[in-house]
């Protein structure tokens, strides 16, 4: 398929070309013609592509008025003496830019009937005569190499023509329309889509267990959001690359949407890490007002910088150069913000450990694992900019970037799994208790902090056996919480718990006096074993005589 004009496509290959004059056959997906409007320029860049060592091929159709003869197709490769020596070199004229090409490599295609390999014929009559050139080239080289295609008409009246080009690498569905630097991206994205889908499903299963234990906190929901958005992002990318593999065009909107969602997932995960470092839902119920303002400003700046990066990449990246997104002012700004976030993360974790040293089993592996993650992104960007060959950059960076994100999600999934064997589990305060904590009349800085507790999995007797210690427990908002052992020989008395709950601990219930016998019934034995635990009492109606005796007892105690 003489695929459409592939303007900003990827890298390429050869150092030897073998001329090929076969006409481009009828294609299942006809290309869309591109138009070079009338221009006074005598040398113009068209597109670039990275060809394989043996299977690269260019098929073309060019049409222009015979009166504007004769124009040339110029094929440059990425050697320092070729494309870098002529592109954006205002000191060189058209003839000098043509002079660097090697005629023995068939790097110049004269679009004229005098040059057999160009496949040009004259169509029309009189003033309507046009040159229609249909032909191709096969590329050979010792490695994958970028090829740059330009158009020239030195010393003429400028350029004007219509053209269609199809640049391919073999006939396989996985390689045909892909530039060599894009090989493997579709397969990689599909693989990570499956893995991230499993991570998201597993996080939903863990969330179901946590919700049953009232431990499904906001930070875990943020993690689930980041994982879910990552899955949708990869889905968009897979659809885009699948369409591109079919027709060599794809849908650019799908790719942009995938990139945006990928960035959203990253930002949500980054915010979650900073919040956990500050102790949110682990050692405190809320972030201070000043901390919230700082976080809002930081995330706003980070988001705006990301938007600038997208705009810069779309509007200012030169298709004549092989560039990487982070190889720009906005990209370096993102790396700086990432390092700033790490400094903030370190400070927050140290403060949390200072006030809650019993949380070391969570914070030490948490800090160690995500220190690697914070540095992986800028290090990857620097290596991509300066250490990875341009003809292999995009596919390598794509795999590394997805691997870094997967590492971050799997680590968090492991350290927050609701299992009795997990000694790193961070949560110990239930979601229902946070509401009581924040609604307390004494709510303030002190009440926003959780009571000291090492782990939240102390009640996890195991994933397969029930926890009978919580079977008969309630949480009371309006009274104290009591637990007792009752041996019933008659109807049990109603304990008097007159103390409001405290955010940190519940006061003991007053000792219960033995009840008066009713109708000569046997005495009731009552032992209050603990009032700071959880218990349930079944109250009964007191008789007038019991109320009177109870009032007398309370007065005798000075109440």
C-alpha positions in Angstrom: 0.0 0.0 0.0 1.6 3.2 -1.1 0.9 4.5 2.3 0.1 8.2 2.8 2.5 10.8 3.4 4.3 9.8 6.5 5.5 13.1 7.6 6.9 12.8 11.1 7.7 9.1 11.2 10.7 7.4 12.7 14.3 6.3 12.1 15.9 4.2 9.5 18.8 2.3 8.1 21.1 1.8 5.1 24.3 2.9 3.5 23.7 1.1 0.2 20.7 1.4 -2.0 19.7 -0.8 -4.9 17.7 0.9 -7.6 14.3 -0.5 -8.1 12.0 0.6 -10.9 8.9 -1.6 -10.3 5.7 0.3 -10.4 3.7 0.5 -7.2 0.8 -1.9 -7.6 -2.8 -1.2 -6.7 -3.1 -1.1 -3.0 -5.9 -2.2 -0.5 -5.6 1.1 1.4 -4.9 3.9 -1.1 -2.7 6.6 0.2 -3.7 10.2 0.6 -1.7 12.5 -1.7 0.3 15.3 -0.1 0.8 18.7 -1.8 3.9 20.8 -1.7 2.5 24.3 -2.5 4.4 26.7 -4.7 7.5 27.8 -2.8 10.5 29.8 -3.6 12.7 27.4 -1.7 14.9 25.2 -3.9 15.5 22.6 -1.2 12.8 21.1 1.0 12.7 18.4 3.7 9.8 15.9 3.2 10.0 13.1 5.8 12.2 10.6 7.6 12.1 6.9 8.3 14.2 4.2 9.9 14.7 1.3 7.6 15.8 -2.2 8.5 19.1 -3.6 7.2 17.7 -5.7 4.4 14.0 -5.1 4.1 13.6 -1.4 3.9 11.7 -0.1 0.9 10.4 3.3 -0.5 7.6 3.4 -3.1 6.6 6.7 -4.4 4.4 8.7 -6.8 5.2 12.2 -7.8 3.3 14.6 -10.2 4.3 18.1 -11.3 3.9 20.3 -14.3 6.5 19.6 -17.0 7.2 23.3 -17.2 8.7 23.1 -13.7 11.1 20.4 -14.7 13.3 19.1 -13.3 13.0 18.3 -9.6 15.0 15.7 -7.6 14.4 13.3 -4.7 17.3 13.3 -2.3 18.0 10.5 0.1 20.2 11.3 3.0 21.2 8.9 5.8 22.2 9.8 9.4 26.0 9.8 9.0 27.6 13.0 10.3 28.8 13.8 6.8 25.3 13.6 5.4 22.1 14.8 7.0 23.6 16.6 10.0 26.0 18.4 7.6 23.2 20.0 5.5 20.0 20.3 7.7 19.6 23.8 9.2 22.8 25.0 7.7 22.0 28.4 6.3 25.6 28.8 5.1 25.1 26.0 2.5 23.2 26.5 -0.7 21.2 24.0 -2.7 24.2 22.8 -4.7 26.3 22.3 -1.7 23.5 20.2 0.0 23.4 18.0 -3.1 27.1 17.6 -3.2 27.3 15.6 0.0 25.3 12.7 -1.6 27.0 9.7 -3.1 25.8 9.0 -6.6 27.1 5.5 -6.5 24.6 4.8 -3.7 21.7 6.0 -5.9 20.9 8.7 -3.4 19.6 11.1 -6.1 16.4 10.3 -8.1 15.9 12.7 -11.0 12.2 13.1 -11.6 12.5 13.3 -15.4 12.0 11.0 -18.4 15.8 11.0 -19.0 16.4 9.0 -15.8 15.1 5.5 -16.3 14.9 4.5 -12.7 12.5 7.3 -11.8 9.7 5.8 -13.8 8.6 9.1 -15.1 6.2 9.5 -18.1 4.5 12.6 -19.6 0.8 12.8 -19.3 -1.6 15.3 -20.9 -0.9 17.6 -23.9 0.2 21.2 -24.5 0.3 23.4 -21.4 -1.4 20.7 -19.4 1.5 18.3 -19.7 2.6 16.8 -16.4 5.4 14.5 -15.4 4.1 11.5 -13.4 6.8 9.5 -11.7 6.1 6.1 -10.1 8.9 4.0 -8.7 10.8 2.8 -5.7 14.0 2.0 -3.9 15.2 -0.9 -1.7 17.5 0.0 1.1 20.5 -2.1 2.3 22.8 -1.3 5.2 24.9 -2.9 8.0 22.5 -1.7 10.7 19.2 0.1 11.1 19.7 3.7 10.0 17.6 6.8 9.7 16.9 8.0 6.2 15.8 11.6 5.4 14.0 12.4 2.2 14.2 15.8 0.7 13.2 17.5 -2.6 15.4 19.9 -4.6 15.5 22.0 -7.7 18.7 24.0 -7.6 18.8 27.3 -9.6 15.1 27.0 -10.6 11.9 28.9 -9.8 11.1 27.0 -6.7 9.2 23.8 -5.9 5.6 22.7 -6.5 4.3 19.1 -6.8 2.0 16.4 -5.5 3.4 13.2 -4.0 2.6 10.0 -2.3 5.1 7.8 -0.5 5.0 4.4 1.2 7.9 3.6 3.5 7.9 0.0 4.8 10.0 -2.6 6.6 9.2 -6.1 5.2 5.7 -7.5 4.9 4.9 -8.6 8.4 2.0 -7.1 10.3 4.3 -6.2 13.2 7.0 -4.5 11.1 5.6 -3.4 7.7 4.5 0.2 8.5 6.7 0.7 11.5 9.9 2.6 11.5 12.7 0.4 12.9 12.9 2.5 16.1 9.2 1.6 16.7 9.6 -2.1 16.4 8.2 -4.0 19.3 6.2 -1.0 20.7 2.9 -2.7 19.9 3.9 -6.0 21.4 5.3 -4.3 24.5 2.2 -2.2 25.0 0.0 -5.3 24.7 2.1 -7.2 27.2 2.0 -4.4 29.7 -1.7 -3.9 29.2 -2.3 -7.5 30.3 0.0 -7.2 33.3 -1.5 -3.8 34.4 -5.0 -5.2 34.0 -4.0 -8.1 36.4 -2.5 -5.5 38.8 -5.7 -3.5 38.7 -7.9 -6.6 39.2 -5.8 -7.7 42.1 -6.0 -4.2 43.7 -9.8 -4.4 43.4 -9.8 -7.7 45.2 -7.6 -6.3 48.0 -9.8 -3.3 48.2 -12.8 -5.5 48.7 -11.1 -7.2 51.6 -9.9 -3.8 53.0 -13.4 -2.4 52.8 -14.8 -5.3 54.8 -12.3 -4.5 57.5 -13.0 -0.7 57.3 -9.4 -0.1 56.1 -10.0 1.1 52.6 -8.4 4.5 52.9 -8.2 7.4 50.5 -4.5 6.7 49.6 -5.4 3.1 48.5 -8.2 4.5 46.3 -5.7 6.8 44.7 -3.5 3.9 43.9 -6.4 2.1 42.3 -7.2 5.2 40.3 -3.6 5.4 39.0 -3.6 1.7 38.1 -7.0 2.0 36.3 -6.0 5.1 34.3 -2.8 3.4 33.4 -4.8 0.5 31.9 -7.0 2.8 29.9 -3.9 4.7 28.7 -2.3 1.5 27.4 -5.6 0.5 25.8 -5.6 3.7 23.8 -2.0 3.2 22.8 -2.6 -0.4 21.7 -5.6 0.6 19.6 -3.5 3.4 18.0 -0.6 1.2 17.1 -2.9 -1.6 15.9 -4.6 0.8 13.5 -1.1 2.1 12.5 0.1 -1.4 11.8 -2.9 -2.0 9.5 -2.7 1.1 7.3 0.4 3.0 8.2 -1.7 6.0 9.3 -3.4 5.3 12.6 -5.5 7.9 14.5 -3.3 10.6 16.1 -6.1 11.5 18.6 -5.9 8.1 20.2 -2.1 8.5 20.7 -2.6 11.9 22.3 -5.3 10.7 24.6 -3.1 7.8 25.6 -0.2 10.1 26.5 -2.5 12.4 28.5 -3.9 9.5 30.5 -0.4 8.2 31.1 0.6 11.5 32.5 -2.6 11.6 34.7 -1.8 8.2 36.1 1.8 9.4 36.9 0.6 12.5 38.6 -2.0 10.7 40.8 0.6 8.2 41.8 3.2 10.9 42.6 0.6 12.7 44.8 -0.2 9.5 46.6 3.4 8.9 47.4 3.9 12.4 48.9 0.7 12.1 50.9 1.8 8.7 52.3 5.2 10.2 53.1 3.5 12.9 55.1 1.6 10.2 57.0 -1.9 10.8 55.5 -4.1 7.8 56.5 -1.2 6.2 58.1 -0.3 8.5 61.1 -2.8 11.3 60.6 -6.3 11.9 59.5 -5.8 15.0 57.4 -3.0 17.2 56.0 -2.5 20.6 57.6 -3.9 23.7 55.8 -0.4 24.9 54.9 0.6 21.5 53.7 -2.5 21.3 51.5 -1.7 24.7 50.0 1.8 23.6 49.2 0.7 20.4 47.6 -1.9 22.2 45.5 0.7 24.7 44.2 3.2 21.9 43.5 0.8 19.7 41.6 -0.6 22.7 39.7 3.0 23.6 38.6 3.7 20.0 37.6 0.5 19.7 35.6 1.1 23.0 33.8 4.7 21.9 33.0 3.3 18.6 31.5 0.9 20.6 29.4 3.7 22.8 28.2 5.7 19.7 27.3 2.9 18.4 25.1 2.4 21.7 23.4 6.2 22.1 22.9 6.4 18.6 21.4 3.5 19.2 19.0 4.4 22.7 17.9 8.2 23.1 18.2 9.7 19.7 17.7 11.4 19.6 14.3 10.4 16.5 12.3 13.8 16.8 10.6 15.5 15.9 13.8 15.1 12.8 16.0 14.1 14.2 19.3 13.0 12.9 22.6 10.2 14.5 24.7 12.5 15.2 27.7 15.1 16.8 25.3 13.4 20.1 25.7 13.2 23.0 28.3 9.9 21.6 29.5 11.4 18.1 29.8 14.3 19.3 31.9 11.8 21.3 34.0 9.9 18.0 34.7 13.1 16.3 35.8 13.8 19.2 38.2 10.3 19.0 39.6 10.7 15.2 40.1 13.9 15.8 42.1 12.1 18.5 44.2 9.3 16.0 44.9 11.9 13.5 46.1 13.4 16.0 48.6 9.9 16.7 49.9 9.2 13.0 50.1 12.4 12.4 52.1 11.6 15.2 54.6 8.0 14.0 55.0 9.0 10.4 55.7 11.7 11.4 58.2 9.2 13.5 60.1 6.6 10.7 60.1 9.2 8.2 61.4 10.3 10.7 64.1 6.8 10.9 65.6 5.8 7.3 64.8 8.9 5.1 65.1 6.8 2.0 65.3 5.9 2.5 61.6 9.4 1.6 60.5 8.4 -1.8 59.1 6.3 0.2 56.6 8.2 3.3 56.0 11.7 1.9 55.6 10.9 -0.5 52.6 8.5 2.2 51.3 11.2 4.8 51.3 13.9 2.5 49.9 11.7 1.2 47.0 10.4 4.6 45.9 13.8 6.3 46.2 14.8 4.1 43.2 11.6 5.1 41.5 12.1 8.8 42.0 15.6 8.6 40.4 14.6 6.2 37.7 12.6 8.7 35.7 15.2 11.5 35.4 18.1 9.0 34.9 16.1 7.3 32.2 15.5 10.7 30.5 19.3 11.5 30.6 20.3 8.1 29.3 17.7 8.4 26.5 19.0 11.9 25.5 22.7 11.0 25.6 23.2 7.3 25.8 20.8 5.5 23.5 21.3 5.5 19.7 18.6 7.5 18.0 17.7 4.6 15.7 16.7 2.5 18.8 15.6 5.2 21.2 11.8 5.2 21.0 11.3 1.4 21.5 13.8 1.2 24.3 12.5 4.2 26.2 8.9 2.9 25.8 9.8 -0.4 27.4 11.9 1.2 30.2 9.2 3.8 31.0 6.4 1.1 31.3 8.7 -1.1 33.4 9.3 1.8 35.8 5.6 2.3 36.2 4.9 -1.4 36.7 7.6 -1.6 39.3 6.0 1.2 41.3 2.6 -0.3 41.2 3.7 -3.9 42.1 5.7 -2.6 45.1 2.7 -0.7 46.5 0.4 -3.7 45.9 2.8 -5.9 47.8 3.3 -3.7 50.9 -0.4 -3.0 51.2 -1.8 -6.5 50.7 -4.3 -7.3 53.5 -2.5 -10.4 55.0 -1.5 -11.4 58.5 1.9 -12.3 57.0 2.4 -8.8 55.7 4.5 -7.0 58.4 4.7 -3.8 56.3 1.0 -3.1 56.2 0.6 0.7 56.9 -3.0 1.1 58.1 -4.2 0.6 61.7 -7.0 3.1 62.1 -10.4 2.2 60.5 -12.2 4.5 58.2 -15.1 4.8 60.6 -12.8 5.9 63.4 -11.4 8.7 61.2 -14.8 10.3 61.0 -15.2 10.2 64.8 -11.7 11.6 65.2 -12.3 14.6 63.0 -15.8 15.3 64.4 -14.6 15.2 68.0 -15.3 18.5 69.9 -11.6 18.6 70.6 -10.6 18.3 67.0 -7.4 20.0 66.2 -3.8 19.3 65.5 -3.6 16.7 68.2 -6.8 14.9 67.3 -5.8 14.7 63.6 -3.0 12.4 64.6 -3.7 8.7 65.0 -3.0 6.8 68.2 0.3 5.0 68.2 0.0 1.5 66.8 2.6 -0.6 65.0 0.5 -2.5 62.4 -3.0 -2.6 61.1 -2.9 -6.3 60.4 -3.0 -7.4 64.0 -6.6 -8.5 63.5 -5.8 -10.5 60.4 -5.7 -14.0 61.8 -5.2 -15.3 58.3 -6.7 -15.0 54.9 -8.6 -18.2 55.3 -9.8 -18.2 59.0 -12.4 -15.9 60.5 -11.6 -13.3 63.2 -13.9 -14.1 66.1 -12.5 -11.2 68.2 -14.6 -8.8 66.1 -17.7 -10.9 65.8 -19.6 -9.2 68.7 -18.2 -5.7 68.5 -19.8 -2.3 67.8 -18.5 1.2 67.7 -20.5 3.7 69.7 -20.5 7.4 68.9 -22.6 8.6 71.8 -21.4 6.4 74.7 -18.4 4.4 75.9 -17.6 1.0 74.5 -17.7 -1.9 77.0 -16.8 -5.6 76.9 -17.8 -8.0 79.6 -18.4 -11.6 80.4 -21.9 -12.4 81.6 -23.1 -15.5 83.3 -26.9 -15.4 83.1 -29.1 -16.9 85.8 -31.6 -14.1 85.4 -32.0 -11.1 83.2 -28.7 -9.2 83.1 -28.4 -5.7 84.5 -27.9 -2.7 82.3 -24.3 -1.3 82.8 -24.1 2.5 83.3 -21.5 3.9 80.9 -21.7 7.7 81.3 -18.5 8.7 79.6 -18.2 10.1 76.1 -15.7 8.5 73.8 -12.2 9.9 73.5 -10.4 10.0 70.1 -7.5 8.0 71.5 -8.9 5.7 74.3 -12.2 5.1 76.0 -12.5 5.5 79.8 -13.4 2.5 81.9 -17.0 1.9 82.9 -17.9 2.3 86.6 -18.0 -0.9 88.6 -21.4 -2.5 88.5 -23.1 -3.2 91.8 -24.8 -6.5 92.2 -28.4 -6.2 91.3 -31.2 -6.8 93.8 -32.9 -10.2 93.5 -36.2 -10.2 91.8 -38.9 -12.6 93.0 -36.3 -14.6 95.0 -34.5 -15.6 91.8 -30.8 -16.7 92.0 -28.2 -14.0 92.0 -26.6 -12.8 88.8 -22.8 -12.9 88.5 -21.2 -10.2 86.4 -17.6 -9.6 85.7 -16.5 -6.5 83.7 -13.2 -7.6 82.1 -12.5 -4.6 80.0 -14.2 -1.3 79.1 -11.8 -0.1 76.5 -12.6 -2.9 74.1 -15.7 -3.6 72.1 -18.8 -5.2 73.4 -22.6 -5.4 73.1 -25.2 -5.3 75.8 -28.9 -6.2 75.6 -30.6 -3.6 77.8 -33.9 -4.4 79.6 -36.5 -2.2 81.3 -35.8 -1.5 85.0 -38.5 -1.7 87.6 -39.4 1.3 89.7 -37.8 -0.4 92.7 -34.5 -0.9 90.8 -34.5 2.7 89.7 -35.0 3.9 93.2 -32.2 1.6 94.6 -29.9 2.7 91.7 -30.5 6.4 92.5 -29.6 5.8 96.2 -26.4 4.0 95.3 -25.3 6.8 93.0 -26.0 9.5 95.6 -24.0 7.4 98.1 -21.0 7.5 95.8 -21.2 11.3 95.5 -22.5 11.4 92.0 
